[in-house]
């Protein structure tokens, strides 16, 4: 079994993928191609997907029963004591938004009204 999720997918790539896989939702392709076809589809995806992202999950004979591949994604498969985990790059400027800490503006305004009235 294989699941391929793509974003910003050009029409030509979508056509190539639907020859071998079913598109069950926009940008989500599922199927059971052979390993050779799966690798060829992944190569084609990397070739045509210039600005979009892709994540491939496919079943294999290991402890987890699956493996991952990514293309231009913030998430990268990382080996952790024999298990493959998806790790997100959290370095500054890696596409993650800065979390706002502290009280909200509305809460501060309510508190100011209560103390003045």
BARO-99282 format. One line per 2 residues: number of its first residue (from 1); their letters; for each residue x negated, y negated, z negated of C-alpha. Coordinates in steps of 0.1 Angstrom, whole numbers, m for minus. Each point is the difference from the previous one (the first is absolute). Example, Ala and Ser with C-alpha at 12.3 -4.5 7.8 and 13.67 -1.06 7.14 Angstrom:
BEGIN
1> AS> m123:45:m78 ~ m14:m34:7
***
This chain:
BEGIN
1> XX> 0:0:0 ~ m12:m35:8
3> XX> 13:m35:m8 ~ m14:m30:17
5> XX> 10:m35:m11 ~ m9:m29:22
7> XX> 6:m38:m1 ~ m2:m25:29
9> XX> 1:30:24 ~ m2:m8:37
11> XX> 26:15:23 ~ m25:22:18
13> XX> m12:16:m32 ~ 36:6:m11
15> XX> 7:18:33 ~ m31:22:m4
17> XX> 10:9:m36 ~ 36:8:9
19> XX> m12:26:25 ~ m13:22:m29
21> XX> 18:m14:m31 ~ 34:m11:m11
23> XX> 5:m36:m10 ~ 22:3:m31
25> XX> m2:m37:m9 ~ m16:m30:16
27> XX> m37:7:0 ~ 3:34:m18
29> XX> m9:30:21 ~ 4:37:m12
31> XX> m9:33:17 ~ m19:32:0
33> XX> m26:m3:28 ~ m31:21:2
35> XX> m32:m13:m16 ~ m14:m8:34
37> XX> 30:m20:10 ~ 1:m17:m35
39> XX> m36:m11:5 ~ 6:m13:35
41> XX> 31:m19:m12 ~ m21:m16:m28
43> XX> m27:m10:25 ~ 26:m15:22
45> XX> 15:m19:m29 ~ m33:m14:m11
47> XX> m7:m10:36 ~ 33:m18:7
49> XX> 8:m14:m35 ~ m22:m31:0
51> XX> 17:m22:m26 ~ 24:24:m17
53> XX> m5:26:m27 ~ 3:37:0
55> XX> 1:27:m26 ~ 0:37:9
57> XX> 9:27:m25 ~ m2:37:12
59> XX> 1:33:m17 ~ m31:21:m4
61> XX> m14:29:m20 ~ m14:m17:m31
63> XX> 9:m6:m36 ~ 25:m28:8
65> XX> 13:16:31 ~ m5:m33:20
67> XX> m26:m24:13 ~ 1:m37:8
69> XX> m14:m23:27 ~ 4:m38:1
71> XX> m7:m27:26 ~ m3:m37:m9
73> XX> 18:7:m33 ~ m6:m15:m35
75> XX> 3:36:m13 ~ m29:24:5
77> XX> m1:37:m8 ~ m26:6:m27
79> XX> m13:33:m14 ~ 4:2:m37
81> XX> m13:32:m16 ~ 13:21:30
83> XX> 33:m18:4 ~ 6:m26:26
85> XX> 16:m31:m14 ~ 11:m32:18
87> XX> m20:m29:m14 ~ 9:m36:7
89> XX> m28:m26:5 ~ 5:m25:m28
91> XX> m30:m22:6 ~ 6:m37:3
93> XX> 13:m10:34 ~ 9:36:10
95> XX> 36:m10:7 ~ 14:3:m34
97> XX> 20:m29:m14 ~ m12:m16:m32
99> XX> 24:8:m29 ~ 16:m30:m16
101> XX> m4:2:m38 ~ 17:m22:m26
103> XX> 35:m13:m4 ~ 22:m9:29
105> XX> 9:m36:9 ~ 36:6:m9
107> XX> m9:12:m34 ~ m22:m30:m7
109> XX> 28:m23:11 ~ 25:16:m23
111> XX> m24:m2:m29 ~ m7:m37:7
113> XX> 37:m8:1 ~ 6:18:m33
115> XX> m28:m18:m18 ~ 11:m34:13
117> X> 37:3:m6
***
